Amino acid sequence: MGRTSRLLRRRRTRPPRARPPGGPRGPALGALAAQFAHDVKNPLAALKGAAQFLREEQCRRGAPSEESDFVALMLREVERLRQVVEAHEAALRATAAEGTA
């Protein structure tokens, strides 16, 4: 049996090596999570602040309920996006931590 045949046979019978969770990508994923959170959370905070200001102005001048409904919708959706970003950020951090453990 030739050398190549032995190598191929050994490769087929050897179980695949287990790769550590996250591997060398762990720190990169952690950095990605931090950058992503920064890039998305800051604009969300600005949108939330602007919507809260509009809500206060609407209350002060007695705005029609339709306007108030739109501002309330904006605030709910900004909060929903914030929760999604935080959930993804936490998942990326957990994946990164597994890679460094």
C-alpha positions as CSV (number, residue, x, y, z in Angstrom):
1,M,0.0,0.0,0.0
2,G,1.4,3.4,-1.0
3,R,1.9,6.3,1.4
4,T,-0.9,8.3,-0.1
5,S,-3.4,5.5,0.3
6,R,-2.4,5.1,4.0
7,L,-2.8,8.8,4.6
8,L,-6.3,8.8,2.9
9,R,-7.3,5.8,4.9
10,R,-6.1,7.3,8.2
11,R,-7.9,10.6,7.4
12,R,-11.2,8.7,6.7
13,T,-11.0,6.7,10.0
14,R,-9.9,9.5,12.3
15,P,-12.7,11.4,14.0
16,P,-12.8,15.1,13.1
17,R,-11.0,17.3,15.7
18,A,-13.3,19.2,17.9
19,R,-12.9,22.9,17.5
20,P,-13.1,25.0,20.6
21,P,-16.2,27.1,20.8
22,G,-15.7,30.5,19.3
23,G,-12.1,29.5,18.5
24,P,-9.8,32.4,17.6
25,R,-12.9,34.4,16.6
26,G,-13.9,35.0,20.2
27,P,-12.1,38.3,20.7
28,A,-13.1,39.5,17.3
29,L,-16.8,38.8,18.0
30,G,-16.5,40.7,21.3
31,A,-15.0,43.7,19.5
32,L,-17.7,43.5,16.8
33,A,-20.4,43.4,19.5
34,A,-19.0,46.5,21.2
35,Q,-18.8,48.4,17.9
36,F,-22.2,47.3,16.8
37,A,-23.8,48.4,20.0
38,H,-22.0,51.7,19.9
39,D,-23.0,52.4,16.3
40,V,-26.7,51.5,16.8
41,K,-27.4,52.4,20.4
42,N,-26.3,56.0,20.1
43,P,-28.6,56.9,17.2
44,L,-31.4,55.1,19.0
45,A,-30.9,57.2,22.1
46,A,-31.0,60.3,20.0
47,L,-34.3,59.2,18.4
48,K,-35.8,58.4,21.8
49,G,-34.8,61.8,23.1
50,A,-36.3,63.5,20.1
51,A,-39.6,61.5,20.4
52,Q,-39.8,62.3,24.1
53,F,-39.3,66.0,23.4
54,L,-42.1,65.8,20.8
55,R,-44.4,64.1,23.3
56,E,-43.8,66.8,25.9
57,E,-44.4,69.5,23.3
58,Q,-47.6,67.8,22.2
59,C,-48.9,67.6,25.8
60,R,-48.0,71.2,26.3
61,R,-50.0,72.5,23.3
62,G,-52.7,69.8,23.3
63,A,-51.9,68.1,20.1
64,P,-54.4,65.9,18.2
65,S,-54.4,62.3,19.3
66,E,-53.3,61.1,15.9
67,E,-50.0,63.0,16.4
68,S,-49.6,61.6,19.8
69,D,-50.2,58.1,18.5
70,F,-47.4,58.5,16.0
71,V,-45.0,59.6,18.7
72,A,-46.0,56.8,21.0
73,L,-45.4,54.4,18.1
74,M,-41.9,55.8,17.6
75,L,-41.1,55.4,21.3
76,R,-42.3,51.8,21.3
77,E,-40.3,50.9,18.2
78,V,-37.1,52.6,19.5
79,E,-37.5,50.6,22.7
80,R,-38.0,47.4,20.7
81,L,-34.9,48.0,18.6
82,R,-32.9,48.8,21.8
83,Q,-33.9,45.4,23.2
84,V,-33.0,43.6,20.0
85,V,-29.6,45.3,19.9
86,E,-28.9,44.4,23.6
87,A,-30.0,40.8,23.1
88,H,-27.6,40.4,20.1
89,E,-24.8,42.2,22.0
90,A,-25.2,39.8,24.9
91,A,-25.2,36.8,22.6
92,L,-22.0,38.0,20.8
93,R,-20.4,38.6,24.2
94,A,-21.3,35.1,25.3
95,T,-19.9,33.6,22.1
96,A,-16.7,35.7,22.5
97,A,-16.3,34.5,26.1
98,E,-16.6,30.9,25.1
99,G,-13.8,31.4,22.7
100,T,-11.5,32.8,25.3
101,A,-12.4,30.3,28.0
